[in-house]
Amino acid sequence: MDRRLLLFVVLSTAILMANAYLVAWLYPPPPREQAQNQEQTPPPAAQAQLPLVAPEPQRHKPSAAQPTRKEPPERLLALGSVDPESPYRMLVFFSTRGAAVVRLELNAQLHGRRVLQLEDHPWRRGYLGYLGLEETPQGLRVRVVGHGTPAAKAGIRPGDLLTWAKYQDQQPVELRTLSHWSVLQEQFRPRRTLRLRLRRGSQVLEKTIPLEEPPLVLIQQEFLHPEVIRHERELFILGPDPPSFLLTLARWNQLELVAQLGVQTVPTPDESGAKVQHVVPDGPAHRAGLRPGDVIQALDVHAVSRPSELNQLLASYAPGMKVRVHYVRGDIKHQAVVVLPEELPGVDLHRGTWELASHDPRHVEFRKRIGQLEVVKRFELVEHRPQQGQPDFHLLLRMEFINHGAQPEEFAWQLDGANGLPTAGWWYAHKVSRTWGAVGMRDVAFELEETGPVLVGCPHIATNSEVDTLGGGEQALHLRFAATDARYFAVALIPRPKSQQSQPLPIGSIRPWRVGLMPQQAKLHKLVNTSVRITSLPIRLEPGQRYRQEFWLFAGPKQQTILAQYGLESLLYYGWFGWVSRLMLLLLHGFYYVVRNYALAIILLTVVVRGCMFPLSRKQALAAQKMQELQPQMAAIREKYKNDPEAYGRALRELFRQHNYNPFGGCLLVLIQLPIFVGLYRALMVDVALRQAPLIPGLSWCSNLAAPDMLWNWQSVLPAFLSSPIGWLGPYLNVLPIVTIGLFWLHQKLFTPPPADEQQAMQQKMMGFMMILIGLMFYCVPSGLCLYFIASSLWGVAERKLLPRFTSGGTSGASASGSPVRTTRPRPRSSPRRRRQHQRR
């Protein structure tokens, strides 16, 4: 028996190690850069103090033939409000550079709670408001102040210079650089006070500002994720990722935008890569430091052995992507990050500054000329009118192209979706894929009338694997929506037809693409910043003509009633047992509206589920009792026919038939519980109502039923392979999974019959070992699911304890009908004194 148990442990460990080796073999990390004169890697403590604002990437230098024109400085604008009492659902920040959205904050309330920003720890940062700070010799200049923010309530205005800050009782800080502000901002907590000293013209003012709870930041310009920097130890900062909803031209007359490195390569004698023969001056490869003679061996995780493979890989990349180029110079391996060209020559719609045509609290309009073609972008907010029940979680985007020249203009526009969606809870969160492929925190979802809903997982987009451009021909696509899909929220582009009739829009292709840099570790691919890109079919404008296209930009929670208003129901996907998930959520929300607490609602849901299954669980309990009573007879049959397996099987079946016992009767309960478990698990994973729902209101522990309870951060005690966010257990001690496994173990000890032989003893030990493995696998499940398991286990223990004891009647252990007979105790005889008292009465 001990040998078999040892063999089971060894095999289980070998399977886990083989799985880890297989993952490492399928996703090998690229070679590290080993340059001789490379700057040394700063320690983690120094990396934590890196400024959150990096210098902009190098711009294209204007050629000598083209006259240089000084562009106006960048301006930041704000529409809407972060105040929940305002008529708007969101606060949106725009930049005149690219006429794009740099930040979007939601102020909506769901299920009676305001949607707040969640960190990867229970403590949230205090909120002052996005100020778009800019370094100057006199201090940090405020470029924008959003309506309803604590900064706006305190009277801070655009143009003010922040020079000094004091948080709570800490030492004052002189604000000279953005890094000073970033370090101070890390300490902000809600309901604390911040004192700011600022200059406004010749005045010196001092403000005392109470910090508030942070609203949900749904869109922002993202830098390298801190977890990526900590694990990859990057030595470069390329600046933030681009803003959202950028517009440019994919085609313009005879020019077409494609991804290119700006090198000419030749084969190597041993086919070990593509040797660089010529580097285009001021091209992407030249700016990244590549030289003639370098041998390119890989792009990201894709190996290159000859120039044809390099060209084939480049054809699969999207313009504007950040690509790791692994090359050999001499005998030393290097890597460089190349930013592929994002626009056509002469087109500067991404990095250029647009003219601010008009601006009011509800709309903003930008204009820019490219030769004789004028491009107009107009964003308009929608007011929140609950009494009318109209959709209000969207912006209206209107694009217009006007030909002011004397010659026809032929072009194709290219519009990018949103990026920089939140990744809070990435180390424990899971989503359901529509296919067998892996999904991440920011996937790309779109729906066509031809194909239905499609979900492209973030890990595939990260490695640029199996990511194809949909369309690309001459036939227009019937696009219903294209979205960047997070766990609880989504931002979608919804085309609006020109007329009331359902006509195909001139959309030629749809492509998921990677906006940020790909991490080298496969476990961090789920953090990659992704977006979706829409390209139109070629459009021909005659002189004086104009072309207009409108989109609804949905930015809101993935709640069924809200998504139905926009035709985005397919964004909520629960997998195979979706009907069970919807039924569980319907009951859960119904109980919540009665008790106003989701923890109590989950307990009531458990009572309803276990109550409906009581007849089956009672039958299973009685079968377990009968099995325990038949153990001596089964042991005798096993001893009698130990050398004849066929006779042993016949005798055992005859015994079960005589006592009306079905050994597979308990499997029915398991088969019924499986869809309930899977459906409830997937419902709790993606239900936005459980986000921020506390177990006990006012307590920071277990303040989010959609996440682990996170009692104590043990990263300083346990090794990194266990306690890191990509470790086996995660950075927190979670109590509820331990309680759940403890109740499972108690249930097994109380109601599992003692082993009749060595084989059953071995099976019970294996079950105990498997329970530990299951506990490790489900250590980071949502605390709401653990609460369901705890309530279900307590119900099961009480049910088995309170169930009346049934035994078999007679020597055969069954009644004449074959059903179990209730065991009754003899009624105690009354004493003579009690009989005399009864006769007197």
C-alpha positions in Angstrom: 0.0 0.0 0.0 2.8 2.4 0.9 4.6 1.7 -2.3 1.4 2.5 -4.3 0.9 5.7 -2.4 4.5 6.7 -3.0 4.1 5.8 -6.7 1.0 8.0 -7.0 2.8 11.0 -5.4 5.8 10.6 -7.7 3.6 10.3 -10.8 1.6 13.4 -9.8 4.7 15.4 -9.3 6.1 14.2 -12.6 3.0 15.2 -14.4 3.2 18.7 -12.9 6.9 19.0 -13.8 6.2 17.7 -17.3 3.5 20.3 -17.8 5.9 23.1 -16.7 8.6 21.8 -19.0 6.1 21.6 -21.9 5.0 25.2 -21.4 8.6 26.4 -21.3 9.3 24.4 -24.4 6.3 25.7 -26.3 6.9 29.3 -25.2 10.7 29.7 -25.0 12.0 33.0 -23.7 13.9 34.9 -26.4 17.7 35.4 -25.9 18.7 38.2 -23.6 20.6 41.1 -24.8 24.3 40.8 -24.1 25.8 44.0 -25.4 29.3 44.8 -24.1 28.7 48.5 -23.5 25.1 48.1 -22.1 23.9 50.0 -19.1 23.6 48.0 -16.0 20.1 46.9 -14.8 18.9 49.1 -11.9 17.9 47.3 -8.7 14.1 46.7 -8.1 14.1 49.5 -5.6 15.4 52.0 -8.2 12.9 50.7 -10.8 10.0 51.3 -8.4 11.0 55.0 -8.4 11.1 55.4 -12.1 9.0 58.3 -13.3 5.6 57.4 -14.8 6.2 59.8 -17.7 8.9 59.0 -20.2 10.3 61.1 -23.0 8.5 60.9 -26.3 9.9 58.6 -29.0 12.0 60.2 -31.6 9.9 61.9 -34.3 10.6 61.7 -38.0 12.8 64.6 -39.1 11.4 66.6 -42.0 13.2 66.3 -45.2 15.1 69.2 -46.7 12.7 69.4 -49.6 9.7 70.1 -47.3 9.4 73.4 -45.5 9.2 73.0 -41.7 6.0 74.3 -40.2 5.8 74.9 -36.4 2.8 73.2 -35.0 0.8 74.7 -32.1 1.4 73.2 -28.7 -0.6 70.3 -27.5 -3.8 71.1 -25.6 -5.8 68.9 -23.3 -9.6 69.2 -23.1 -12.3 67.6 -20.9 -15.9 66.8 -21.6 -18.5 65.5 -19.1 -18.1 65.2 -15.3 -17.0 62.7 -12.7 -19.8 63.7 -10.4 -22.5 61.0 -10.3 -25.2 63.7 -10.0 -24.2 65.3 -13.3 -26.1 64.6 -16.5 -23.2 62.5 -18.0 -22.0 59.0 -17.3 -18.3 59.8 -17.9 -15.5 62.3 -17.8 -13.4 62.2 -21.1 -10.1 63.8 -21.7 -9.0 64.7 -25.3 -5.7 65.8 -26.8 -5.3 68.0 -29.8 -2.3 65.8 -30.7 -4.0 63.1 -32.8 -7.4 64.4 -31.8 -7.7 61.3 -29.6 -9.0 60.2 -26.2 -6.2 60.0 -23.6 -8.4 59.1 -20.6 -11.9 58.1 -19.8 -13.3 57.8 -16.3 -16.8 56.4 -15.5 -19.0 57.9 -12.8 -21.9 55.4 -13.1 -23.6 53.6 -10.3 -24.4 49.9 -10.6 -26.6 48.1 -8.1 -26.5 51.0 -5.7 -22.7 51.3 -5.7 -20.5 53.7 -7.6 -18.1 52.0 -10.0 -14.6 52.5 -8.4 -11.1 51.8 -9.5 -9.7 48.6 -8.0 -6.1 48.0 -7.4 -4.4 44.5 -7.0 -4.6 45.0 -3.2 -7.5 45.9 -1.0 -6.3 49.5 -0.5 -7.4 52.0 -3.1 -5.5 55.2 -3.9 -6.9 58.6 -3.1 -8.3 60.5 -6.0 -7.4 64.1 -6.8 -8.2 64.2 -10.5 -6.3 63.9 -13.7 -4.3 67.2 -14.2 -2.1 66.4 -17.2 0.9 67.8 -15.4 3.8 69.2 -17.4 7.3 70.0 -16.1 8.5 73.7 -16.2 11.4 75.5 -14.5 8.9 77.1 -12.1 7.0 73.9 -11.2 4.4 71.5 -12.5 1.9 73.2 -14.8 -1.7 72.0 -14.7 -3.0 71.5 -18.3 -6.5 70.3 -17.6 -9.0 70.0 -14.7 -12.1 67.7 -15.0 -15.4 68.8 -13.8 -16.5 67.2 -10.5 -13.0 66.2 -9.4 -11.6 67.2 -6.0 -9.1 69.5 -7.8 -12.0 71.3 -9.5 -13.9 71.6 -6.3 -10.8 73.1 -4.6 -10.6 75.8 -7.3 -7.5 74.5 -9.2 -7.5 75.8 -12.8 -5.6 75.0 -16.0 -2.4 77.0 -16.1 -1.7 76.9 -12.4 1.9 75.9 -11.3 2.1 73.4 -8.5 5.3 74.1 -6.4 4.8 72.4 -3.0 2.7 69.6 -1.5 2.2 68.2 1.9 0.2 64.9 2.5 -1.3 64.4 5.9 1.5 64.8 8.6 4.4 63.9 6.3 7.2 66.1 5.3 6.5 68.6 2.6 7.7 67.9 -0.9 9.0 70.4 -3.4 7.4 69.6 -6.8 10.1 70.1 -9.4 9.8 66.9 -11.5 7.0 64.5 -12.4 8.8 61.8 -10.5 8.4 63.8 -7.3 4.6 63.9 -7.9 4.5 60.2 -8.8 6.2 59.1 -5.6 3.9 61.3 -3.6 0.8 60.1 -5.5 1.6 56.5 -4.5 0.8 57.3 -0.9 -2.6 58.9 -1.5 -5.6 57.3 0.3 -9.2 58.2 0.2 -10.6 60.5 3.0 -7.2 61.9 3.6 -6.1 65.5 3.0 -3.6 67.0 0.7 -2.2 70.6 0.9 -1.0 72.1 -2.3 0.8 75.4 -2.9 0.5 76.9 -6.4 1.2 80.0 -8.4 -1.5 81.7 -10.4 0.1 84.7 -12.2 1.6 86.8 -9.4 -0.4 85.1 -6.7 0.7 82.3 -4.4 -2.3 80.2 -3.2 -2.5 77.3 -0.8 -5.3 74.7 -1.1 -6.4 72.0 1.3 -8.0 69.2 -0.7 -9.8 66.2 0.7 -9.1 63.1 -1.4 -12.0 60.9 -2.6 -12.6 57.4 -3.8 -11.1 56.9 -7.3 -13.6 56.5 -10.2 -13.0 53.7 -12.7 -10.4 54.7 -15.3 -11.7 52.7 -18.3 -9.2 54.2 -20.9 -5.8 55.6 -20.4 -2.4 55.9 -22.0 -0.5 52.9 -20.6 3.2 52.5 -20.0 4.9 49.2 -19.5 3.0 47.3 -16.8 4.8 47.4 -13.5 4.7 43.6 -13.3 6.4 43.4 -16.7 9.1 45.8 -15.7 9.7 43.8 -12.4 10.0 40.5 -14.1 11.6 41.4 -17.4 13.9 44.1 -16.0 13.6 46.3 -19.1 16.3 48.8 -19.7 14.3 51.1 -22.0 11.2 53.2 -21.7 9.6 54.0 -25.1 7.1 56.3 -23.7 3.4 55.7 -23.3 1.3 53.7 -25.7 -0.7 55.7 -28.2 -4.1 57.2 -27.2 -7.4 55.7 -28.2 -9.5 56.3 -31.4 -6.6 57.5 -33.6 -7.5 58.1 -37.2 -5.2 58.0 -40.2 -5.1 57.0 -43.9 -4.3 53.4 -44.8 -4.3 54.4 -48.5 -3.8 57.7 -50.2 -3.8 58.0 -53.9 -0.9 55.6 -54.9 0.5 55.0 -51.4 -0.4 52.1 -49.1 0.5 51.7 -45.4 2.4 48.5 -44.7 4.6 47.3 -41.8 8.4 47.5 -42.7 11.7 47.6 -40.8 13.5 49.8 -43.3 16.3 47.3 -44.1 17.4 45.2 -47.0 18.6 41.7 -46.2 20.4 38.9 -47.9 20.7 35.2 -46.9 23.4 33.9 -44.7 25.5 30.9 -45.8 24.3 28.7 -43.0 20.7 30.0 -43.1 21.0 31.2 -39.5 19.0 34.4 -40.2 18.7 37.4 -42.5 21.8 39.5 -42.9 21.3 43.2 -43.0 22.8 44.7 -46.2 21.4 48.2 -46.1 19.6 50.3 -43.5 17.3 53.0 -44.6 18.4 56.3 -43.0 16.1 57.5 -40.3 14.0 54.4 -40.7 12.7 52.2 -37.9 15.7 49.9 -37.8 18.1 52.8 -38.0 16.5 54.5 -35.0 16.7 51.2 -33.1 20.4 51.0 -33.7 20.7 48.2 -36.3 23.7 48.4 -38.7 24.7 46.7 -41.9 26.2 43.3 -41.1 23.8 42.5 -38.3 22.0 39.1 -38.6 18.4 39.2 -37.7 17.4 35.9 -36.1 14.0 36.4 -34.6 11.1 38.9 -34.4 9.5 38.5 -30.9 9.1 34.7 -30.5 9.2 33.9 -34.2 12.5 32.6 -35.5 13.9 33.9 -38.8 16.3 31.7 -40.9 16.2 33.5 -44.3 15.0 36.8 -45.7 11.8 35.3 -47.1 10.7 34.3 -43.6 11.4 37.9 -42.4 9.3 39.4 -45.1 6.5 36.9 -44.4 6.5 37.8 -40.7 6.5 41.5 -41.4 3.5 41.1 -43.6 1.6 39.7 -40.6 2.5 42.7 -38.4 0.4 45.8 -38.1 1.8 49.3 -38.7 2.7 51.0 -35.5 3.4 47.9 -33.5 6.4 47.6 -31.2 8.6 44.6 -32.2 11.5 42.9 -30.5 14.2 42.3 -33.0 16.8 39.7 -32.0 20.0 39.9 -33.9 23.7 39.0 -33.8 26.5 41.5 -34.1 29.8 39.7 -34.3 29.5 36.9 -31.8 27.2 38.8 -29.4 23.5 38.5 -29.3 21.5 41.7 -29.0 17.9 42.7 -29.0 16.3 46.0 -30.0 12.8 47.3 -29.9 11.6 48.7 -33.3 8.5 50.8 -33.6 7.1 50.1 -37.1 5.9 53.1 -39.1 2.4 54.1 -38.1 1.5 56.5 -41.0 2.2 57.2 -44.6 4.8 59.8 -45.7 3.3 63.2 -45.6 0.4 62.1 -43.3 0.7 63.3 -39.8 -2.7 62.6 -38.2 -1.4 60.5 -35.3 1.4 62.7 -34.0 0.4 66.0 -35.5 -1.5 68.7 -33.7 -5.1 69.2 -34.9 -6.9 72.5 -35.0 -9.5 72.9 -32.3 -12.5 74.0 -34.4 -15.1 74.2 -31.6 -15.5 73.2 -28.0 -18.3 73.3 -25.4 -19.2 71.2 -22.3 -20.8 68.6 -24.5 -18.8 68.3 -27.7 -15.4 69.0 -29.2 -14.4 69.2 -32.9 -11.0 68.9 -34.5 -9.8 69.7 -38.0 -6.6 69.0 -40.0 -5.6 69.4 -43.6 -3.5 66.9 -45.6 -2.8 68.5 -48.9 -6.2 69.3 -50.4 -8.0 66.8 -48.1 -9.5 68.1 -44.9 -10.3 65.7 -42.1 -12.8 66.5 -39.3 -13.3 64.5 -36.1 -16.2 65.4 -33.8 -16.9 63.8 -30.4 -20.2 64.4 -28.6 -21.4 63.2 -25.2 -24.8 61.8 -24.5 -26.8 63.0 -21.5 -28.0 60.5 -18.9 -31.8 60.5 -19.0 -33.1 57.6 -16.8 -36.8 58.6 -17.2 -36.6 58.0 -20.9 -34.6 54.8 -20.8 -32.3 55.7 -23.6 -28.8 54.3 -24.0 -26.3 56.7 -22.4 -23.0 54.8 -22.1 -21.5 56.1 -25.3 -19.8 58.9 -27.2 -20.8 59.9 -30.7 -17.8 60.0 -33.1 -18.3 61.6 -36.5 -15.6 61.5 -39.1 -15.8 63.7 -42.2 -13.5 64.0 -45.2 -13.7 67.0 -47.6 -11.9 67.4 -50.9 -11.0 71.1 -51.3 -8.8 70.5 -54.4 -9.4 70.5 -58.1 -8.5 66.8 -58.5 -10.2 63.6 -57.2 -8.9 62.2 -54.0 -8.8 58.4 -53.4 -8.1 57.2 -49.9 -9.0 54.6 -47.2 -9.4 55.6 -43.6 -8.0 53.6 -40.7 -9.6 53.9 -37.3 -8.1 52.4 -34.1 -10.3 51.3 -31.2 -9.7 51.8 -27.5 -6.6 50.6 -25.5 -5.4 50.8 -22.0 -8.4 49.1 -20.4 -8.0 48.1 -16.7 -6.1 45.0 -15.7 -6.9 44.9 -11.9 -7.0 41.4 -10.6 -5.0 39.9 -13.6 -3.2 37.4 -11.4 -6.4 35.6 -10.3 -8.9 36.6 -13.0 -10.1 34.2 -15.8 -12.4 34.6 -18.7 -14.3 32.1 -20.8 -13.1 31.6 -24.4 -15.4 30.8 -27.3 -12.8 28.4 -28.6 -10.1 26.3 -27.1 -7.6 29.2 -27.3 -6.4 31.1 -24.3 -7.8 34.5 -23.3 -6.4 37.4 -21.3 -7.4 40.6 -19.7 -7.9 42.6 -22.8 -9.2 40.5 -25.7 -10.6 41.7 -29.0 -14.2 40.8 -29.8 -16.2 41.6 -33.0 -19.3 40.4 -34.6 -20.2 40.2 -38.3 -23.4 39.2 -39.9 -21.4 36.7 -42.0 -19.5 35.0 -39.1 -21.3 35.9 -35.8 -19.4 36.7 -32.7 -15.6 36.2 -32.6 -13.3 36.5 -29.7 -9.5 36.7 -30.3 -7.5 36.0 -27.1 -4.9 38.4 -25.8 -2.1 35.7 -25.6 -2.5 35.1 -29.4 -2.4 38.8 -30.1 0.7 39.2 -27.9 2.7 36.7 -29.9 1.1 37.8 -33.2 0.1 34.1 -33.7 -3.0 33.1 -35.5 -4.1 36.7 -35.7 -5.3 37.3 -39.3 -6.8 40.4 -40.8 -10.5 39.7 -41.5 -11.5 40.9 -44.9 -9.0 42.8 -47.0 -10.9 42.2 -50.3 -13.1 44.4 -52.4 -16.4 43.3 -50.6 -17.7 45.4 -47.7 -18.1 43.7 -44.3 -21.3 43.8 -42.5 -19.9 44.9 -39.1 -22.1 45.0 -36.1 -19.4 46.0 -33.6 -15.7 45.7 -32.8 -14.6 45.9 -29.2 -11.7 45.7 -26.8 -13.1 43.3 -24.2 -12.0 43.3 -20.5 -13.3 41.2 -17.7 -16.1 43.5 -16.5 -16.1 46.3 -19.0 -15.8 46.8 -22.8 -15.2 49.7 -25.2 -16.8 49.0 -28.6 -17.0 50.7 -32.0 -20.6 50.5 -33.3 -21.0 51.7 -36.9 -24.0 53.9 -37.6 -25.5 53.5 -41.1 -26.2 56.7 -43.1 -29.9 55.9 -43.5 -32.5 53.9 -41.5 -32.0 51.0 -43.9 -29.5 48.3 -43.0 -26.9 49.0 -45.7 -23.4 47.6 -45.7 -20.8 50.2 -44.6 -17.6 50.6 -46.6 -15.5 48.6 -44.1 -12.8 46.5 -45.8 -10.9 44.8 -43.0 -10.9 44.3 -39.2 -7.7 43.4 -37.4 -6.8 42.7 -33.7 -3.4 44.2 -33.0 -0.9 44.6 -30.2 -0.5 48.1 -29.0 2.1 47.6 -26.2 5.3 45.7 -26.1 5.2 41.9 -25.7 6.6 40.5 -22.4 9.1 37.7 -22.8 7.5 35.5 -20.1 4.5 33.6 -21.4 2.6 34.0 -18.1 2.6 37.8 -18.7 1.1 37.7 -22.2 -2.3 38.2 -20.7 -1.2 41.7 -19.7 -0.4 43.0 -23.2 -2.2 46.1 -24.3 -4.4 45.3 -27.3 -6.8 47.1 -29.6 -8.8 46.6 -32.8 -8.2 48.4 -36.1 -10.9 49.0 -38.7 -9.9 49.9 -42.3 -12.4 51.1 -44.9 -12.6 50.2 -48.6 -11.1 52.7 -51.0 -13.2 55.9 -51.2 -13.1 58.2 -54.2 -14.0 61.9 -53.6 -14.6 64.2 -56.4 -13.7 67.9 -56.1 -16.0 69.6 -53.6 -17.5 66.3 -52.3 -17.4 65.1 -48.7 -17.7 61.8 -47.0 -19.1 61.2 -43.5 -19.1 58.2 -41.2 -20.5 57.9 -37.7 -19.7 55.5 -34.8 -21.1 55.0 -31.4 -18.3 54.5 -28.9 -19.7 52.4 -26.2 -17.7 52.5 -22.9 -19.4 50.9 -20.0 -20.0 47.7 -17.9 -20.9 44.3 -19.3 -24.3 44.2 -17.8 -27.0 42.4 -19.7 -29.6 45.2 -19.7 -27.0 47.8 -20.8 -25.5 45.6 -23.5 -28.9 44.8 -25.0 -29.4 48.5 -25.7 -26.4 48.5 -28.0 -26.7 45.0 -29.5 -23.6 43.8 -27.6 -25.2 40.8 -25.9 -22.6 38.4 -27.3 -19.9 40.1 -25.1 -21.3 38.2 -22.2 -20.4 34.6 -22.7 -20.6 31.8 -20.0 -19.6 28.8 -22.0 -21.4 25.4 -22.4 -23.6 25.8 -19.3 -24.7 29.4 -20.1 -28.3 28.7 -19.3 -27.3 27.6 -15.8 -25.2 30.7 -15.4 -28.1 33.0 -16.4 -30.5 31.2 -14.1 -28.1 31.4 -11.2 -27.5 35.1 -11.8 -31.3 35.7 -12.0 -31.8 34.1 -8.6 -28.8 35.8 -7.1 -29.9 39.3 -8.2 -33.4 38.6 -7.1 -32.2 37.7 -3.6 -29.9 40.7 -3.5 -32.8 43.1 -4.1 -34.5 41.6 -1.0 -31.5 41.3 1.4 -29.3 44.1 -0.2 -26.1 42.0 0.4 -24.6 39.7 -2.1 -23.0 37.5 0.6 -26.4 36.7 2.1 -27.8 36.4 -1.5 -25.2 33.7 -2.2 -26.1 31.8 1.0 -29.8 32.0 0.0 -28.9 30.8 -3.5 -27.1 27.8 -1.9 -30.2 27.0 0.2 -32.4 27.0 -2.9 -29.9 24.8 -4.9 -29.4 22.3 -2.1 -33.1 22.3 -1.3 -33.9 21.4 -4.9 -31.3 18.6 -4.8 -32.4 17.3 -1.4 -34.3 14.2 -2.8 -31.1 13.2 -4.7 -28.8 13.9 -1.9 -31.0 12.0 0.5 -31.0 9.0 -1.9 -27.2 9.3 -2.1 -26.9 9.3 1.7 -29.1 6.2 2.0 -27.1 4.5 -0.6 -23.9 5.3 1.3 -25.4 3.8 4.5 -26.5 0.7 2.6 -23.0 0.4 1.1 -21.5 0.5 4.6 -23.8 -2.2 5.8 -22.9 -4.5 2.9 -19.2 -4.2 3.5 -18.9 -7.4 5.5 -20.8 -9.4 2.9 -18.7 -7.9 0.1 -15.5 -8.7 2.0 -16.7 -12.3 2.4 -17.4 -12.6 -1.3 -14.0 -11.0 -2.2 -12.3 -13.6 0.1 -14.3 -16.4 -1.4 -13.6 -15.6 -5.1 -10.2 -13.9 -4.8 -8.8 -16.1 -7.5 -11.9 -16.0 -9.8 -12.6 -12.3 -11.0 -15.6 -13.4 -13.1 -17.3 -15.3 -10.3 -16.5 -12.4 -7.9 -18.2 -9.9 -10.3 -21.3 -12.2 -10.7 -21.7 -12.7 -6.9 -21.3 -9.0 -6.3 -23.9 -8.1 -8.8 -26.2 -10.7 -7.3 -25.7 -9.2 -3.9 -26.5 -5.7 -5.2 -29.6 -7.0 -6.9 -30.9 -8.7 -3.8 -30.5 -5.5 -1.7 -31.8 -3.2 -4.5 -28.5 -1.2 -4.5 -27.1 0.6 -7.5 -23.4 1.4 -7.0 -23.6 4.2 -9.7 -26.6 5.9 -8.0 -24.4 8.6 -6.4 -23.0 9.6 -9.8 -26.4 11.2 -10.7 -25.9 13.8 -8.0 -22.4 14.6 -9.2 -23.6 14.9 -12.8 -26.3 17.4 -11.8 -23.9 19.3 -9.6 -21.3 19.7 -12.3 -23.2 22.1 -14.6 -24.3 24.0 -11.5 -20.7 24.3 -10.3 -19.4 25.3 -13.7 -22.3 27.7 -14.5 -22.0 29.4 -11.1 -18.2 29.6 -11.3 -18.3 31.3 -14.7 -21.2 33.5 -13.7 -19.3 34.8 -10.6 -16.2 35.3 -12.8 -17.7 37.9 -15.1 -20.7 39.3 -13.3 -20.0 43.0 -12.7 -22.5 43.1 -9.9 -20.2 41.1 -7.6 -17.3 43.5 -8.3 -16.7 45.5 -5.2 -19.5 43.7 -3.3 -18.1 43.1 0.3 -18.7 40.1 2.5 -19.0 42.4 5.5 -19.7 46.1 4.7 -17.1 48.4 6.1 -14.4 45.7 6.4 -11.4 45.8 4.0 -10.9 42.0 4.2 -12.9 40.2 1.5 -14.3 43.5 0.2 -14.7 42.1 -3.3 -16.7 38.9 -3.7 -15.4 38.6 -7.3 -11.8 38.2 -6.0 -10.0 36.2 -3.4 -10.4 37.4 0.2 -6.7 38.6 0.4 -6.2 38.6 4.2 -2.5 39.1 4.4 0.3 39.9 1.9 2.9 37.3 2.4 5.4 38.2 -0.4 8.0 39.2 2.2 7.8 35.7 3.9 7.4 33.2 1.1 9.7 32.6 -1.9 8.8 34.3 -5.2 7.8 31.1 -7.0 4.9 30.8 -4.5 4.0 34.3 -3.6 4.6 36.4 -6.7 1.6 37.3 -8.8 2.6 34.7 -11.4 3.5 32.2 -8.6 1.6 29.1 -7.6 -0.3 30.7 -4.7 -0.3 34.4 -5.4 0.7 37.4 -3.2 -2.0 37.0 -0.5 -3.0 34.5 2.1 -6.6 33.6 1.3 -8.6 32.2 4.2 -11.9 31.1 2.5 -10.3 28.5 0.2 -8.6 26.9 3.3 -11.9 26.8 5.1 -13.5 25.3 2.1 -11.0 22.5 1.8 -11.2 21.9 5.6 -14.9 21.4 5.3 -14.4 19.0 2.4 -12.0 17.0 4.5 -14.4 17.0 7.5 -17.2 15.8 5.3 -15.0 13.0 4.0 -13.9 12.0 7.5 -17.4 12.0 8.9 -19.3 10.1 6.2 -16.8 8.0 4.4 -17.1 4.4 5.6 -14.0 2.8 7.0 -11.9 0.9 4.4 -12.8 -2.8 4.2 -9.5 -3.8 2.7 -6.1 -2.4 1.6 -7.3 -1.2 -1.8 -10.0 1.0 -0.3 -7.6 2.4 2.2 -5.3 3.3 -0.7 -8.1 5.0 -2.5 -9.0 7.1 0.5 -5.5 8.3 0.9 -5.4 9.2 -2.8 -8.6 11.2 -2.4 -7.0 13.1 0.5 -3.9 13.9 -1.6 -6.1 14.9 -4.5 -8.0 17.2 -2.2 -4.8 19.1 -1.4 -4.1 19.4 -5.2 -7.6 20.7 -5.8 -7.1 23.2 -3.0 -3.9 24.5 -4.7 -5.7 24.7 -8.1 -8.7 26.7 -6.7 -6.7 28.8 -4.2 -7.4 32.0 -6.1 -11.0 31.5 -7.0 -13.5 34.3 -6.2 -14.5 34.5 -2.6 -18.1 34.4 -3.6 -17.6 30.9 -5.0 -15.8 29.9 -1.8 -18.8 31.2 0.2 -21.1 29.0 -1.9 -18.9 26.0 -1.2 -18.8 26.7 2.5 -22.5 27.1 2.8 -23.1 24.0 0.7 -20.7 21.9 2.8 -22.3 23.0 6.0 -25.7 22.1 4.5 -24.3 18.7 3.6 -23.0 18.0 7.1 -26.2 19.1 8.7 -28.2 17.1 6.2 -26.3 13.9 7.0 -26.4 14.5 10.7 -30.1 15.2 10.9 -31.1 12.5 8.4 -32.8 9.6 10.3 -30.8 6.5 10.5 -31.9 3.8 8.1 -30.8 0.1 8.4 -31.7 -3.0 6.5 -34.5 -5.1 8.0 -34.0 -8.8 8.8 -31.0 -10.8 8.0 -30.9 -9.8 4.4 -30.7 -6.1 5.3 -33.8 -5.2 3.3 -37.5 -5.4 3.5 -39.7 -7.6 1.3 -40.0 -4.7 -1.2 -36.3 -4.2 -1.2 -36.5 -0.7 0.3 -34.7 0.3 3.5 -36.7 0.0 6.7 -36.5 2.7 9.4 -35.0 1.7 12.6 -37.2 2.5 15.6 -36.3 2.3 19.2 -38.6 0.4 21.7 -40.9 2.7 23.6 -39.8 2.9 27.2 -42.3 1.4 29.7 -43.9 3.8 32.1 -43.4 3.5 35.8 -46.3 2.2 38.1 -46.6 5.6 39.7 -47.3 7.2 36.4 -49.8 4.5 35.5 -51.7 5.2 38.8 -51.7 9.0 38.2 -53.0 8.4 34.7 -55.9 6.1 36.0 -56.9 8.8 38.6 -57.2 11.3 35.7 
